[in-house]
Amino acid sequence: MLSKKATCKSHGQDSSYFLGWQEYDKNPFDPVANPSGIIQMGLAENQLSFDLLESWIARNQEISGFKKIFRELALFQDYHGLPVFKKELAAYMSEIRQNKVKFDPNKVVLTAGATSANETLMFCLAEPGEAFLIPTPYYPGFDRDLKWRTGVEIIPVHCHSSNNFRITDSSLEEAYKQAQNLQLKVKGIFITNPSNPLGTTLTINELNLIINFAINQDIHIVSDEIYTGTVFDSPRFISIIELISSKEESKNIWSRVHVVSSLSKDLGVPGFRIGMIYSNNDTLLAAATKMSSFGLISSQTQYLMSKILGDKKFIRNYVKENRRRLRNRQKILVCGLKKVGIRCLKGNSGLFCWVDMRLVLKSDTFEAEMEVWREIIGEYLINVCPGSSCHCVEPGWFRVCFANMAKQTLELAVARIQALVINFNAT
């Protein structure tokens, strides 16, 4: 005798995105213990710069230790968070945006990761049965994060490879009309910038389209910017807050723009569960702060990260070196696939490439895409994310991650994909 929420099927666990993880868990690759296992290329995790963080910890044992402050951290903390951590987090968020945006610590709500932040915003901005527009392709987990507990509906804004999956006026209008036809009230547009899974940053033109559309329709904008620190190439990242701040005519939407960020992708610490909401809407901030009590960041984590973020010289060097490593790893994947005629969407950010595998599809259908996906994971022992799980409207695209493994493992994974293509061409 359980609740409908406990027994419903709307979690999205049956998505190929999650099914691939299940297959990987049955047979995980290890270069020594299981070299014939499945290589995990479906996990957008940054493991390239752990050595830098570990070196900082080793050099700062006294600072990073909790001996002197154990009692203070162990006792009750309210849900507003440690002031020193919010101050350092806000300063860091400004710096990785080249100080084009100034974050006010008083407008930050701390959450247990970006997942919690995004769900909290849905609870605050929409009633069950109301809708948000989301450009496709989008991160498969949003079907869980934004919908499952909130009851909010997602209306896709379909983007296409003909213009490199850029958002257009017509795609926004078509999605809005679709919502109207379904008798769904649209409360906002949800964007990821930089994009997951595309690995690209939004252009000024796209951001202006979104801002003008939201103004005309009197709706909210949520900008998930968790990959900001991963931008490793031009063009530079432009936050939606930066654009709105520079335009006087956009100030009337100021209270309807909300940014989500975290340290999971930039610093590669997803296990620390550090997320945040930033908004100029005082009512929303008050509600989100109360809701954050259901998913707090531990005081120990806040204390440690305040020390790391407070070391400005270290953080600047870390960001610079991490971006260099990401650029080099992406190049290994892109160049390796290019050798067998597989191209990737030109990207400048993220921990993955959006890979065009249409060359190995037997037909232009999602059934053919799933057949290739099953072959990739079952025969070539790689877990990747098929485009259909990202709601891509064109079969044959896959998100392939490159930052969660050793260089030698990435090279092996590339060789396995090359073998798939060579064998397909030989048949």
Beta strands, then each sheet from edge to edge (+ up, - down):
strand 1: 39-40
strand 2: 108-111
strand 3: 131-135
strand 4: 153-157
strand 5: 186-192
strand 6: 220-224
strand 7: 257-262
strand 8: 275-279
strand 9: 343-344
strand 10: 352-356
strand 11: 382-383
strand 12: 385-386
strand 13: 397-401
sheet 1: 1+ 11+
sheet 2: 2+ 8- 7+ 6+ 5+ 3+ 4+
sheet 3: 9+ 10- 13+ 12-
end
